[in-house]
């Protein structure tokens, strides 16, 4: 249960930082911000491990997670998300 709460809290923090650093307005609610942060963390972890899953979970750094979330915002806007 604490893992889920930790993922939600870190997703909120990472998503909020990505929205703050991303140039321009990023209109989304709390739920989408949490999902953006969790998705950014997963994307950064996948890129850091280069697809290899050794020892189960590979944790990426906070900066890499924020950059991953910003990349998700960019891709979403490129494909028509407002």
N, C-alpha and C positions, 0 to 999 in steps of 0.2 A: 504494500500500500504506500509506503514511503517513497518507493521508486516512482510511482505514478505522480505523487504530489511534487516530487523533485523535478520530474520532467515537465510538469505544467508550469512550475515556478520558473525554471530555467528557460522554457519556451517563451514565457511572457517577457522575461528580461531580454533575451536575445532578439525576439521579435520587435520589442519596443526600441532597442538600440538600432536595429536595422532600419526601422521606419524613421527614426530620428536622423540617422546619417544619410539616408537616401535622399537625393535632391528632388525637390518637388513634393506635392501633397500625396500621401498614400492613405486614401480613405478605407478604413476597415475597422471592424469591431474588435472586442477583446478576444473572442473565440478565434477569429482569423489571425490575430496577432500571435496567439499561443501556437496555433498550427504552423504559422510561418516560421516561428523560432525553432520549433521541434524539427520541421522540415529542413531548415538551414543547418541545424546541428547534424542531422542525418546525412545531408549532402556533403558537408565538410568531413564527416567521419568516413564516408565512402571514398571521397577523393584522397584523404590522408592515407587510407589503407590500400588505395589503388585496387579495390575490388577483393583483396585478400582478407578473409576474416580469421585472423589468428587470435587465439585466446578469447574467443567470443566477441566481446564488445571492444571496439577501438575508439577511444575518446579523443575528440578533436578539441583544440583550444577555443577559447571564447572569441578571439578575433576571427578565426577561421569560420566559426559558426555564424557570426554576424555577416561576414562576407558571403557565406553560402545563402543566408536569408536575403541579402541584398540581390544576389544573383537570381533568386526565385522571384523577387519583385520585378526585376528587369525582364525575365522571361515571361512572366504573367502579363506585363504591360505590352510586350512585343506581340503576344497572341491575342490582344484585345481585351484583357481584363482592365477594369477602370478602378 
